[in-house]
Amino acid sequence: MSKRLVNILVPLISVILGLIVGALVMIFSGYDPVAGYTALWNGIFGDMYTIGETIRQITPYILAGLAVAFAFRTGLFNIGVEGQLIVGWFAAAYVGIAFEGASKFVHLPLALIAAALAGALWGFIPGLLKAKFKVHEVIVTIMMNYVALHTTNALVKTVSDGGDNTGKIFPSASLRSEFLENMTDFSRLHLGIFIALAMVAVMWFILEKTTRGFELKAVGLNHHASDYAGMNVDKNIILAMVISGAFAGLGGAMEALGTFEYASVKGGFTGIGFDGIAVALLGANTPLGVIFGATLFGSLKYGALNMPNEAGIPVEIVSIVIAIIIFFVASGYVIRLFIERLSKNKEAK
């Protein structure tokens, strides 16, 4: 069996197994899985409004998935995507309210650049510690998540003079589009989806078509061999975390400039950055695969909101079903081993 076919089968089998076990959970809990999954489907594709909201939900997942996948491809495990996304959110919102009367062609790109730079800075710190002092990036990035959450909360309160909100961003920095809103019955679908898809192309181009991308992947595969070949290992480790953080920061900008159009004090993490890990794993850490993984997660997150309303399934059961699907997605490596072993047995016979 070809590697490409295995890469296609693994996520499909993972999702199917997750849906089957999720159905069993609903049956044993006394609920109708057919009604539950019908409600899920309607919550995703029921009308133009739900389709627009589903795509809007998918947008930050694409960028979070790209951030995790890029780090994976360069041999790093970036658990700090959540924190990088939060600081990107704040930076975009701050720029969005700081320049009144600016042209949209200047203001919006400036807000997006600020978000990317903020995320890149939050990625630079663990990258530097990893490169210079050999501090494991998992530990540093996890701690940086909490630093990001509480730092941005403090900054929001400072900027808003003790309030919980920085105020609504100016229209010149908004990603909202009247055309997209009208086309989807006034959903919150915004232009960010095109930025996210453009970043998919950017990641592919960097890794597959540039010398720097080749070096980044080589360093990820073997530090010692890369160093022997004359590559600057430390520089590439830092650069990988910076680029990964920039993707995550842009994910925060999608929320700040498109979905909510403000920054507020957060009582906890958004969860998007952590879900980005599963998105990247489901997509086999490839740019196109991330689109598939983000589509699954975004659809489940938004579509599941309809299950309590239409099918009467409690939110707790819905959360269990989603968690089971994620569990099987994360267990894709085991499924891959099973498929490969089955294929070898058939070839041996």
C-alpha positions in Angstrom: 0.0 0.0 0.0 1.4 3.4 -1.0 2.3 6.0 1.6 0.0 8.5 0.1 -3.0 6.2 0.3 -2.1 5.4 4.0 -2.0 9.2 4.7 -5.5 9.5 3.3 -6.9 6.4 5.0 -5.6 7.2 8.5 -7.6 10.5 9.1 -10.7 9.0 7.5 -10.6 5.9 9.7 -9.9 8.1 12.7 -13.0 10.2 12.1 -15.3 7.3 11.3 -14.2 5.4 14.5 -14.8 8.6 16.5 -18.3 9.0 15.1 -19.1 5.4 15.7 -18.0 5.5 19.4 -19.7 8.8 19.8 -22.9 7.2 18.6 -22.5 4.4 21.1 -22.0 7.0 23.9 -25.3 8.7 22.8 -27.1 5.4 22.7 -25.9 4.3 26.2 -26.9 7.8 27.5 -30.4 7.4 26.2 -30.2 9.7 23.2 -30.8 9.1 19.5 -27.5 9.2 17.6 -29.2 9.7 14.3 -31.1 12.7 15.6 -27.8 13.9 17.2 -25.7 13.7 14.0 -28.6 15.1 11.9 -28.5 18.1 14.2 -24.8 18.3 13.9 -25.1 18.2 10.1 -27.7 20.9 10.1 -25.6 23.0 12.5 -22.8 22.9 9.9 -24.6 23.0 6.5 -28.2 23.8 7.4 -28.4 27.1 5.6 -26.2 29.9 4.3 -25.9 31.5 7.7 -24.5 28.3 9.4 -22.2 27.7 6.4 -20.8 31.2 6.8 -20.4 30.8 10.6 -18.7 27.4 10.1 -16.2 28.8 7.7 -15.6 31.7 10.1 -14.9 29.2 12.8 -12.5 27.3 10.6 -10.3 30.3 9.8 -8.3 30.6 13.1 -8.0 26.8 13.2 -6.1 26.9 9.9 -3.6 29.4 11.2 -3.2 27.6 14.6 -2.7 24.3 12.7 -0.1 25.9 10.4 1.8 27.3 13.5 2.0 23.8 15.1 2.7 22.0 11.8 5.5 24.4 10.8 7.2 23.8 14.2 6.7 20.0 13.9 8.3 20.0 10.4 11.4 21.8 11.8 11.7 19.4 14.7 10.1 21.6 17.4 7.0 21.1 19.5 5.3 24.5 19.8 2.8 24.1 22.7 2.7 27.9 22.9 0.4 28.6 20.0 -2.4 29.5 22.4 -0.3 32.2 24.0 1.1 33.5 20.7 -2.5 33.7 19.4 -3.6 35.7 22.4 -0.8 38.3 22.1 -1.6 38.5 18.4 -5.2 39.1 19.2 -4.3 42.0 21.6 -1.8 43.6 19.2 -4.3 43.5 16.3 -7.1 45.0 18.4 -4.8 47.7 19.9 -3.6 48.9 16.5 -7.3 48.7 15.4 -8.3 51.3 17.9 -5.2 53.4 18.0 -5.4 55.0 14.5 -8.7 56.8 13.9 -9.3 58.0 10.3 -6.6 55.9 8.7 -7.0 54.4 5.3 -8.2 50.8 5.2 -5.3 50.0 2.9 -2.9 51.1 5.6 -4.7 50.4 8.8 -5.8 46.8 8.2 -2.3 45.6 7.0 -0.7 47.4 9.9 -3.0 45.6 12.4 -2.2 42.2 10.7 1.5 42.9 10.8 1.3 43.9 14.4 -0.4 40.6 15.2 2.2 38.6 13.3 5.1 40.5 15.0 3.6 39.9 18.5 3.2 36.2 17.8 6.7 36.1 16.4 8.1 37.8 19.5 6.3 35.2 21.7 7.8 32.5 19.6 11.3 34.1 19.6 11.7 33.8 23.3 11.4 29.9 23.6 13.4 29.7 20.3 16.3 31.7 21.7 16.3 29.7 25.0 16.2 26.4 23.0 19.0 27.5 20.7 21.4 29.1 23.2 20.7 27.3 26.5 19.1 24.0 25.3 16.0 24.7 27.4 13.2 22.4 26.1 10.7 24.3 24.0 7.7 22.4 25.4 8.3 23.6 29.0 9.0 27.2 27.9 6.0 27.5 25.5 3.6 26.1 28.1 4.7 28.7 30.6 4.6 31.4 28.0 0.9 30.7 27.5 0.1 31.8 31.0 2.4 34.8 30.7 0.5 35.8 27.6 -2.9 35.4 29.1 -2.2 37.4 32.2 0.0 40.0 30.5 -2.7 40.8 27.8 -5.4 40.9 30.5 -3.3 43.5 32.4 -2.7 45.5 29.3 -6.4 45.4 28.3 -7.3 46.9 31.8 -4.6 49.5 31.4 -5.6 50.6 28.0 -9.3 50.7 28.9 -8.6 52.6 32.2 -9.6 49.7 34.4 -12.4 48.4 32.2 -12.7 45.0 30.6 -12.7 46.1 27.0 -10.4 48.1 24.8 -13.4 49.4 22.7 -14.5 48.4 19.2 -11.9 48.6 16.5 -12.4 51.2 13.7 -14.0 50.0 10.5 -10.7 50.7 8.7 -9.0 47.8 10.5 -11.9 45.4 10.2 -11.9 42.2 8.2 -15.7 42.3 7.9 -17.1 42.3 4.3 -20.6 43.4 3.4 -20.5 41.1 0.3 -19.7 38.0 2.4 -22.2 38.9 5.1 -25.0 39.5 2.6 -24.1 36.2 0.8 -24.3 34.2 4.0 -27.5 35.8 5.5 -25.5 38.2 7.7 -23.2 35.7 9.3 -19.8 36.8 10.8 -17.9 35.4 7.8 -15.0 37.7 7.0 -12.1 38.1 4.7 -9.8 36.3 7.1 -10.5 33.0 5.4 -8.6 34.2 2.3 -5.6 35.3 4.5 -5.6 31.9 6.2 -5.6 30.1 2.8 -2.8 32.5 1.6 -0.7 31.5 4.6 -1.2 27.8 3.7 0.5 28.7 0.4 3.2 30.7 2.2 4.1 27.7 4.4 4.2 25.4 1.4 6.4 27.8 -0.5 8.8 28.3 2.4 9.2 24.6 3.2 9.2 23.2 -0.4 10.6 25.9 -2.6 13.3 27.8 -0.7 16.8 27.0 0.5 15.9 28.3 3.9 13.0 25.9 4.1 15.3 23.0 3.2 17.6 24.0 6.0 14.8 24.3 8.5 13.6 20.7 7.7 17.2 19.4 7.7 17.8 20.9 11.2 14.5 19.3 12.3 15.6 15.9 11.1 19.1 15.9 12.5 20.9 18.8 14.3 24.3 17.2 14.2 24.2 16.4 10.5 23.0 19.9 9.7 25.8 21.4 11.7 28.3 19.2 10.0 26.9 20.4 6.6 27.6 24.0 7.5 24.1 25.1 8.5 23.6 27.5 11.4 21.5 25.3 13.7 20.8 27.9 16.3 19.7 30.5 13.8 17.3 28.0 12.1 15.8 26.9 15.5 15.0 30.5 16.4 13.7 31.3 12.9 11.4 28.3 13.0 9.8 29.4 16.2 9.5 33.0 15.0 7.7 31.9 11.8 5.5 29.5 13.8 4.6 32.3 16.2 3.8 34.7 13.4 1.2 32.2 12.0 -0.3 31.9 15.5 -0.4 35.7 15.9 -2.3 36.0 12.7 -4.8 33.5 14.0 -5.4 35.9 16.9 -5.9 38.7 14.4 -8.7 36.8 12.7 -10.6 36.9 16.0 -9.7 40.5 16.9 -10.4 42.0 13.5 -13.0 39.7 12.1 -15.1 37.8 14.6 -15.2 40.0 17.7 -13.6 43.3 16.6 -12.3 44.0 20.1 -10.0 42.7 22.8 -11.4 41.8 26.2 -10.1 40.4 29.5 -10.2 36.6 29.2 -11.1 34.3 32.1 -9.2 31.5 30.4 -7.6 30.3 27.2 -9.5 30.3 23.9 -8.6 26.7 23.2 -7.9 27.4 19.6 -4.1 27.1 20.0 -4.4 23.8 21.8 -6.8 22.4 19.2 -4.2 23.5 16.6 -2.1 20.6 17.8 -4.7 18.1 16.9 -5.4 19.9 13.6 -1.7 19.6 12.7 -1.6 15.9 13.6 -4.8 15.2 11.7 -3.3 17.0 8.7 0.0 15.0 8.9 1.8 18.4 9.4 1.3 19.3 5.8 -0.2 22.6 4.6 -3.1 21.0 2.6 -3.7 18.5 5.5 -4.1 21.4 7.9 -7.0 22.7 5.8 -8.7 19.3 6.2 -8.0 19.2 10.0 -9.2 22.7 10.5 -12.3 22.1 8.5 -13.1 19.1 10.7 -12.5 20.9 14.0 -14.2 24.1 13.0 -17.2 22.2 11.8 -17.5 20.1 14.9 -17.1 23.1 17.2 -19.8 25.2 15.5 -22.1 22.4 14.4 -22.2 20.9 17.9 -23.9 24.0 19.2 -27.0 22.9 17.4 -27.2 19.4 19.0 -28.7 20.5 22.3 -31.3 22.8 20.6 -32.4 20.4 17.8 -31.9 17.0 19.3 -32.1 17.8 23.0 -28.7 16.2 23.7 -27.0 17.8 26.7 -23.9 19.9 26.2 -21.9 17.5 28.3 -22.7 14.6 26.0 -21.8 16.8 23.0 -18.4 17.6 24.6 -17.8 13.9 25.2 -18.6 13.0 21.5 -16.2 15.7 20.3 -13.5 14.6 22.7 -13.9 11.0 21.5 -13.5 12.1 17.9 -10.4 14.1 18.8 -9.0 11.1 20.7 -9.2 8.9 17.7 -7.7 11.6 15.5 -4.8 11.9 18.0 -4.5 8.0 17.9 -3.9 8.1 14.2 -0.3 6.8 14.7 -1.7 3.5 16.1 -4.1 3.3 13.2 -1.3 3.9 10.7 0.8 1.1 12.3 -2.2 -1.3 12.0 -2.8 -0.4 8.3 0.9 -0.8 7.5 1.2 -4.1 9.3 -2.0 -5.4 7.6 -0.6 -4.3 4.2 2.8 -6.1 4.9 0.9 -9.3 5.9 -1.0 -9.3 2.6 2.2 -8.7 0.6 3.9 -11.6 2.5 1.0 -14.0 1.6 
